[in-house]
Amino acid sequence: MLRTLLKSFAFGLVVTFAQAAEAATYDPELDWRTLQTPHFNITFHQGEEQLADELTVIAESAWDVLTVDMALVPRRRVEVVLVDSTDVANGFAYTLPVNTIVLYVTAPQEGSGLALYEDWLAAVFTHELAHILHLDNLSGLPGALGLVMGRIISVNRLSPLWMIEGQATFMETRHTTGGRGRNPHSDMILRMATLEGSLPPLGAMDGFMSGPPGGNTRYLFGQSLLDSMVRHSSDDALTRWNTTYGAWILPYMLPGRQVFGQSFHAAYATWEAELEARYAAQRDAVMAEGLTLPIILTQIDGSCYGPSFSPQGDHLVFSCNDRDLGSAIWLANGEGGEAEVLLQDRAAKAFTWRPDGRAFAWSSTHVVNDFNLYEDIYLHKLGEDGATRLTSGARARDPAFSPDGERLLVITNDAQNNDLALLRVDQSLTPLTQHTDHTQLSTPAFSPDGRYVAMSVWQDGARDIWLYRADGQPHRRITFDGHTDRDPTFSPDGRYLLFSSDRDGIPNLYAVDLAEETLFKVTNVLGGAFQPAIHPDGKVLVYQHYQHIGYQIALIPFDPSSWRALGALPLPVEHRGALKLALPGGPPVPDPPIGGAEPLTQTKGVGGGGGGGPNRRPAPFATSPATSGVGRRHRDRPQPRRRRVLRLLGARAPLPRDLDGPAAALRLAYGVQHRLWAARRALHLGDRLPAPLDLGREPHLSHRQRLRRRRRLDHHQPLAPHRHLGSFCHDRAV
């Protein structure tokens, strides 16, 4: 017992010092303020006023649900810190010296495993509050010792990491409409680990392995295992575990049989058998349809990203993170062979080539002003060493060269809002949009003639493919469903728009015929297919191919005649512009503003109007990039309170509450669409949804609160993915 107490004391000291180091990493130029709610102190800095205001409602709602589910009410307010110091989505929680939650407000990007959420703050806060309620649970003899030794006594803090992170991920899934427990990206990792015989043993579930899925193991595999244990026990099994183990006097002897009715090893065997049966059936269905068999171009002991052909087709660039070689940017010939490391210790998610084929650009994170981790744009010229940083502290990513080389579009990030901007030769940024509703933009891709831009756009819980004009104005919403649609790219002739989607439960490549507005399924894989890139001659296609060992670069023929036709695209209620207008040779569209930032397109979403600036162009962009940069810190802009109102099938204008006549019919149509969306995802998930709680047994809740929560929990509507974060001490999600 004494040995256990000493270990707990030593661990507590480590945690305390780590927290002190964390507090010293915030920019001293930030001005902090605090909002108080009945149960939280929410501390935030300038530029986060809107987010802090939203969190006051989100936090109390999460408190009402989780304190009932997890049967614990902390004795004092929980400290919450909002900080916008990084372009990486994350957060963490700790209980020493006081219960504290730190949220990095940046939302997950399209390729993140956290990208299934409806409201990012709600997703991450639910996860982290679950950590607080789990780790703060103490009773029995340890509780008596805690009265003497203070908060350093915590048996639950000694739980396996897969129990700590898996439980928070389970609660994130149970109490939000998204979460990693229902994310097809998480399912992909579990599926391939099962089918390829690499399911980690129970002793390795904490995820301390060098290969994939690494640290994700404790979150994804832990959640899945706990979900199986709860289904074979009772809905309150995890609450009983927290209470039992929190009073346990032998912290390294886990009371699995006492709580779950079977040992952890027996529960693991049951879970493993369930996974094998489920994924074997899914594998048989995929193979019956016809399995895509690509040529694997890389043999990396790690993962590769962002394959991109040069405009002339003589080069293929991609980035890899190899366990032996580290991070590097690779260059292969136009057939994918003879790959060599071009830039060592560089990493990128995607690339864009200058039209002359002699240089390419990408974005990457780096430390800015010693305190911030921001993304900036880099350019490398073939034949030269190193790279030139085109921006400095601009929080810019996903660059896209226009076909004429005179425009470079980028995505900027600030206070959980993404905007489209024009990067000029002098490295100044001209905003083309100004969102205030947490819209997330990703991977813009120009059409072959440069008149239109395809993007992956997250809005109101849905990530869909949109078609914009080159001046930043939305032209047409291309996809509209409850799935993650990402990585758009045009075919060289401009007829097809390819993208990745998990609409059938497995991420695959799809294509839209812009002339006919019809949808095709391009690949049929077991793992996942992302980031398509087509050779300029239109004969082959490369993409990011997932296997249990990580992401590899794969090649298949580009053959539209072999694709599976899926019928016509649904026509959205708004933004009905014909897709065939984006075909080469279509009518002209206005040039994007090149002069000053005024007039600026101000949008409450992807809709909205705006104008352009003077019609003058800069010199060709990347012939001589300058070395001076302009940073961008927190913008001073209005921070209106965000109201949760019904929106008409993605329309930006809120519907009034007293609807009648045609308006009532439109509102009804929205509700039907909303539920069909949920039903489609439920069909893919089967019985893997966590069981809803019986909220009828909560006497302290009002009738309105019960109805609101019952709608959210029982329907499991995928209007938004929720995000899950790191554990109790800097153990952050990957």
N, C-alpha and C positions, 0 to 999 in steps of 0.2 A: 504494500500500500504506500509506504514512504517513497519507494522508488517511483511509483506512478505519480505521486504528488510532485516530486522533484522534476520529473520529465515535463509535467504540465507547467510548472513554474518556469523552466527554461524555455519552453515553447512560447509562453506568454511574453517573456522578455524579448525574444526574437520578433514576435509580432509587433510589440510596442515600438521597438526601435525602427522596424520597417515602416510603421505608420508615421513616425517622426520624419523619416527620410522622404516619404511621399509628400508630406505637407510642405517640405522645403522645395518641391519641384514646381510650384505654381509661379507664374510670371508676377513679379512684384508690381507691375504696372496695372494689374487688375484691381478694380474697385469692387468690394464685396458688400452685399446687403443680405438681410435675412427676412424671410416671411415665416410666420408662425401659423400652424394649423392646430387643431386639437391634439394631434399626436406627433407632429413633425416640426422640426426647425429646418427650413429649406434655405440654404445659403447659395447665392448665385452672384455672378459678376455682370458688368455692363454688356449689353447685347443679348442677354438671356431673359429679359423681362417677360416676354411672351411665354417662353418655356416654363419659367418658374410659376407663372400664373396658371398654366395648364396643369402643372404637377400638383398644385394644391388640391385639385379635384381628383386627379388620378391616384394620388397617395392615399387619401382617405377612403376612396372606393376599394383599393387593394387591401387596406387595413381591415375594413369591414368583412371582407371575404376570407382573408388568410387567417386572421386571429380566430375565426370560428372553425375553419378547417383544421388548423394546426393546434388549436386549443391552448393558446398562450397569448397573454397580453403583457408586453414589456412594462416595466415599472416606471419608466420615464420616457420623455419624447425621444424619438430617433433622430439623429443628426443626418441630414441629407445635403450633399454638395453637388451642384451642377457646375461643370467646367467644360469649356470649349477649347481645349488645348491640343487636340489631336484630330487627325482625319481618319483615325481608326476607331471603329465602333467597339465600345467596351465599357466596363464598369466593374466595381468590386464592393465587397462589404466586409466589415470586421466588427468584433464585439469588445475589443480592448482599446483604449480604456473605457469607451462608451460605445453603444451601438451606433454605427456610422455606415452610411451608404454613399458611395461616390459614383456619379453617373457621368460618363463622357457623352455629350449630347449628340455627337455625330452619328447618323443612322447608318446601318450596314449597306454596303454596295451590292450590286446585283450578283456578284459571284460569291458572296459570303454565305456560310451555312446558317447565319442568323437572319437571313433576309425574308423570312416568313413572319410578318407582323402587321398589325393594323395600326398601332400607335407605338412608336419606338420607346417613348418614355414609359408607357404602361407595361410594355414587354420587359424591358430591363429592370424596371422598378419591382415588378412582381417577382422576378427571379431573385433579386437581391434582398427583398424583404423576407422571402422564404428562407434565405440564409440566416437572417437575424433571428427569426422565430425558431429555427432549428437549433442554432448554436447556443441560444440564450436559454434553452430549456434545461432546467436544473432542479432536482428535488431529492428527497431521501437523505442519506448520509452525505453525498457530495453537496447537497444543498445546505446542510448544516455546516460543513466545512467552508462553504462559500460565505456564510455569515461572518466567519473569522478571517479568511484569507482574501475575500473579495472576489471580483469577477474573473480572476485568473483561473479559478476552478471552473472547468467546463468539460464534462466527459464527452459530450457530443462533438466537441472540437477534435477529439481523437478518433472519430469515425473514419472508415476508409473514404478516400476522396470520391470514389464512385458513388458512395452513399450520400455524401455532402452535395456534390454537384449534380448527381442523378436526381436527387430529391428536389432541388431547386428547379431543374429542368422539367421535372414532372409537374410541379406546381405552375410553372410558366405555361405549360401546355394545357393543364386542366383549367386554368382560370383566365386564359386569353383565347382569342379566336385563331391564333397562330401557334407559335412555339415549335421547337425542334422535334418534339415528339410526334408531330404530324407533318413535318417538312419532308417532301420527297428527296431533298438533298441528303438529309440524315438517313432516310430509308435506303438511298443508294449506297452509302458507306456500309450500313449493316448488311445489305443484300450481297455485296461483293465479298465482304469478309466471310460471310457464311458459305456462299457458293464456291469460293476459291480456297476454303479450308484454312482461313487465317483468323477465325474468331478468337479473340484473346481469352486465355484461361482466366478463371476467377482471380487468381493471384496477380494478374497483370491488368486488371480492370482500372487501376488508377492511371494508367496511360503513360508510365515512365519508360516509353520505348522510343528509339530514335527514328523509326519509320512511321509512315501513316497508319492509322489516323492520329497517332501521338497523343497530345493532350486532349484531343476531342473525345478520346475513349471514355473518360470518366463522365462526360456530359451525355453523349449519345448512347453508348452502350449501357451506362449506368441508368439512364432514364428508361430504356427499353426493358432492362432486367427488373427494375422496380415496378414498372407497369405490369409485367407478368406476375410478379409476386402479389401485387395488390389485387389483381383480377382473381387470383387463386386464394385470396384471404378475405379481405373486406375493404370497403372504401376508406375507412379510418385507420388502416394498418400502419401507415407511415406516422400518423399522430401517436398511435400507441407505441411505435418504435421509439420515437423521440422521448416520450415520457418514461418508458422503461429503461432505455439506455442512459437517459439523463440522470436516473437514480441508481445506476449500476455501480457496484463497488469494485468490479473487476473489468476495467475498461477495455482490456485486450481480449476478453472472452465475449464474443458477440452473441446476444440472446436471440438469434434468428429463430430457433425452434419455439421459444416461448411466445414470440410475437406473431410470426407468420405460419406457425404450425409445421414447419419443416426447416431443415438446416439450409444455410446459404448454398452449399454444394448441391443439395437436392433441388433447390429452386433454380440454380444455374442449369442443371441437366434438363429440367422441364422447359426452361426458356430456350435453350439450345435446340431442343427437339421441335418446339413451335416455330422457330426461325427456319429451320431446315425444311419443314413441311410447307410453310408459307412461300418461301422463295423458290423451292423446287417447282411448285405450281406456277409461279410467275415465270420462271425460266422456260417451262414447257410451253406456256402460252406464247412467249416471245419467239421461240424456235419454230413453233407451228406457223407463225406468220412469216417467217423467213429472217434469220439472223444476219445482220450486217457484219461482214468479215473484212475489216480494214487491214492495210499494211501499216505496222507500227514502225515509225521512223526513228524513234528515240529508244535507247536502252538505258535510261537514267535511273539511278537508285534514289528516286525522289519524284518531283513533279515538275512539269513544264507548262508554260502559259503563252498565250498570245501569238500563235503562228500567223505570219503575214508575208505574202509574196510581194516582191518589189514590182513596180509598175511594168517593167520590161520582162518580168518573169524569170530573171536569171538568179535571183537570190530568195531565200526563205529565212526570215529571222524569227527567233523565239527566245524565251527566257526560261531557265531551269534552276531549280534548287536541288542540288545533288548533295547527298550526305558526305561524300568524299571530297568533291570539288567546291562545295559551297554554292553561292549564288553567282550566276553568270548569264550573259547574253550571248547566244550562239548564232552563227551564220552558216547556213547550208546552201548548196546550189539549188537551182530551180526545180530539181527533182527530189529534193529532200535529203540528198546524200552529201558526203564529204563535210559533215558538220564540224565546225571548229569554234572554240571559245573566242569570241570577239572582244568582249569586255568583261573582265573578271571582277567579282564583288559588286556586280550591278544586278538589279532586279526590276522586273516590269510585269504588268498584267496584260498589256496590249501595246501594239505598235502602229504607227502610221508613217507611210513613206512619202518623201517629197516626190513630186511627179517626175523629176529627172532621174530618180532611182539611185542617187548618189548620197542620200542621207535619210535618216529616219528619226522620229521623235517618240517619246514615251513619257510617262509620269512615274514618279517614285517618291516615297516618303523620306524625309531627312529632318534633323534637328534644326530648329529656327530659333534664334535668340536664346539659346541654351535651355529653354523651358518648354518649347512647343514641338510637336511632331506633325509637320505639315507635308502635303504633296506639292511638288513643283514639276515643271516641264523641262525635259532634257532633250538635246539634239546631238546625234553622232553623225559625222561625215565619214564615209568609207575611205579608207586609206590614211586616216588620221588617228592619233592616239587619244583616248579619253573622250569626254563629252562636254558640251557646253550647256550650262543651266540657263534656260531662257527666262525663267521667272524666279523670284526670290521671296518666299513667304506668301505667295499669292493664293495658296490653297487651291491650286488648279490641277486638273487631272484629265485623262481620256482625250488627248489631243487628236484632231482630225484635220489633215491637209485637204484642201479643196483640189479638184482635178487640175485647176490652172495654177496652183501653187501660190496664189495671192492671198489666201485666207487660211487661218489656222483657228479652228473652233476648239474651245476647251470647256470643261465643266468646272465651276467654282463652288466652294462649300463654305457656309458660314451659318452658325447657330441653327443647324439641322435643316437648312434650306440650300438646295442646289440651283444654280443658274447657268444659263448658256452665255458665253462671253467670246469676244473676238480678241485674239492675241495679235498685236501689231508688231511690226519690225522693231520699233523702239521698246518692245517688251511691255507696253502699257496694255491694260485690259479694258475693253469697251463692253459693258454689260448689254446683253440683248434681252434679258428677262430679269424680273426681280420678284421672286416668289416669297410669300410669307406664310404658306400653308404646309410647309415641310415637304414639298414636292422633291423627289429625288430623280436625277437624270443620270444616264450612263451611256457610254460607248456610242457617241454620235458617228454616223457613217454617211458620207456624201454619196449622192447618186452619181452615175458616171459623167453627167453633164454639169454637175455642181449646183443645180437649181434647188434640190431638195436634200434634206438630211433625215435619216431614220435614226431613232433613238429608243432606248428602253427607258420608260417613264414609270416611276412608282408614284401613286396618288390614291389616297383614301383606301389603303390596304391592298391595292391591286398593282401589279407590275405588268405593263403591256407595252407593245410596240406601237410607236407613234411615227407619223410622217410630218415633218416640219418644213416650212420654207427656209431658205438659207438665211433669211433675215430674222429668224428666231420665232416666227409666228406659226402656230399649229395649223396644219392642213387637214389631217385625218387621223383618227384613232384606228389603227389597223386591226389589233386584236382586242377582245373584250371578254375576259373569262376570269375564273378564280385561280389561275395558275401563274407561275413565274415565267414570263417571256423576256428573253434577254439576247444580247450579242447579235444585233442586226447587221447584215452586210448585203450589198447589192451584187448581183452577177455582173460580169464585165459588159454584157450587152444591155444591162439595165432592165431586163424583163422580169427577173425574179428578185425577191427580197427574202434572204434566208435568215433564220434565227433559231435559237434554242428554246425549248419549252418542255415543261414536265406535265403536259396536259393528259398524258395517258399513265401517269404515275412514275414514269422513267424519263429522265431528261433526254430528249432526242432532238435532232435537227428537223426543221420544217421549212417550207418555202411557200411564198405567196406569189402567184402569177398576177402581176400588177394590171395587165391588160384585161384579164377575165375576172379578177378578184376572187380567185379560188385558192384553196389551201391544199398543200401536199405534205406527206410525211416522207422525209428524205432518208433517214436512218432508222434502224430498229436494233438497238443495242441492249445488252444486259446491264451494263454499268451506267454510263452517262456520256452524252455528246454535247460539247460546248464550243464556242468561239470558232465558227466556220470561216474559212478563207478560201477563195476560189482563184485558181491560177488565171492569169490574164488571157491565156489561150482558150479558157472555158472547157478544159478537158478533165482536170482533176480538182479535187476538193480536199483540203486538210482541215483537221479540227482537233480539239482537245478531247482525248478519250480517257475515261476513268476506268482504272482497275484497282484492285485492293492495295497494290503497292504505290498508288498515286496516279497523277495525270500524265499521260504520254501524248505525243503528237502522232496522229494517225492520218492515213491517206486513203481515199476511195475515188472511183471515177465520178465525174460530174455528168450524170446521165438523167435528165428529167423524165425520159421515157420509162425509167425503172421506179419512179416514185409512186407512192400510193395516194390516190386522189381522195380527199376528205370532204369535198363539196365547197359551196360558196361561203365566203366570210359573212358574218352577221354585220348589218349596217348599223352603226351607232346612231343614237338620237341626235347628237350634235357633231359638228365637224364632219360633214358628209362629203367633203371634196373627193372627187373621183381619183382613184389610185393611178389610172392610166395617164393622168396629167403629169406624173413624174417620169414617164417613159421618155427616153431621149427624143428630142425634136418636138416636145410639147410646147405650149404657149409660154412666153417669157414670164418671169416672176421678178419682183423688185430686188435690187441688189441690197445686201445688208448694209447697215450704217457703218461708215468707216471713220467719220469725224469724231466729234465729242460724244459724250455719253447721253446727250439729250437730243431728241426726246427718247425716253426710255420706256420699253414695254413693261408695264406693271400688271402682273397677273395674279389672280387668286387661284392659281392652278395652271394647267396647261392651256386653258382658254385665255381670252383676253386680247385686247387690241394694243396698238402701239404704232409708232412710226419709225421711220428711218432717219438717218442723218444725211449730211451732204453726200452726194454720189461721187465720191472720189476714192480711188484705190491707192494703196501703198505700193512701194516697189516690191518686186518678187520677194517672197517672205524670207526664205532661209539662205539667201546668197551670202549675207554677211551679218550673222546675228550679233547684236550688241552685247556688251558685258554688264551693263548696269541694269538693275531690276527695280521693280516697284512692289512693295509689300502691301498687304491689305489686312487690316485688323478688323475688329468688330465694327460693323457699319452702324451709323446712327440713323435709324429709320423707325417709322412708327411700328409699334408692337401691339396691334389690336388683339383683344382676347379672342381666342378661337372658340366658336360655338359648335357644339355637336348637333348638327341638323341634318335632316334627310337631304340627299342630293340626287338629282334626277339622272340616273344612269351615267354618272360621271360629269354631269353639268356642274358648272361652278356656282350658279346662283342658288342660294338656299330656298327651299320651298316654305311658304308660310304655313303656320300651324292650322289655320282655319280654311282648309281647302274644300271646294265644292265644284261640281260640274266637271269640266275637262281636267282641271287640276287634280281633283280627287282620283280620276282615272289614271293619271300619270303617276300619282303617288302609289296607287295600287300596283301599277306595272313595275315600279321600282321594288316594292316588297316581294313580288313574285320572282323577279330576277334575282333578288338577294337570296331567296330560299332555294331556288334552282341551283344557284352557285354553290351553296352549302351542300346540297344533296349530291352534286357531281363530285365534290371532293370526298364526301363521306363514302361514296361508292369505291373510290380508290383506296381509302384507308381501312375499310372493312371494320372489324371489331377492335381496331387498335386505338380508338379514341378512349381516353380515360373516362371512367364512369362518372356521370355528373353527381354532384352532391344533392342531398335532400334538403333543399333550402326551406322547405315548409316547417322544419324543426328549429327555426331561428326566431324565437319570440321577440328579440330586440329589434328586428328589422321591420320597417314599415311595409305595408302591402305593395307600395310602388317600388320599393327597393327589391322585394322578393321577385316581382314580375320582371324588373330590369335584369336582375342577375340570372333568373331562370332562362330568359331569352338568350343571354350570352353563353351560359354554360351548357344548356340542353341542346341548343342548335349547333354549337361549335362552328359558327359561320366563318368561312375563311376570308372574310372581307379584309383581313390583314394578318400578316405573319407577325409573331411576337418574338422578341429577341431575348436571348438568354446570356447572362454574363458570368463573370468570374466568381470565384468563391471567396472565402473569408480572407485571405491576405494576399492580395496582388496575384492570385492564381487566376489569371484572366483567360477568357475563352479565346480559342484560335479562330 
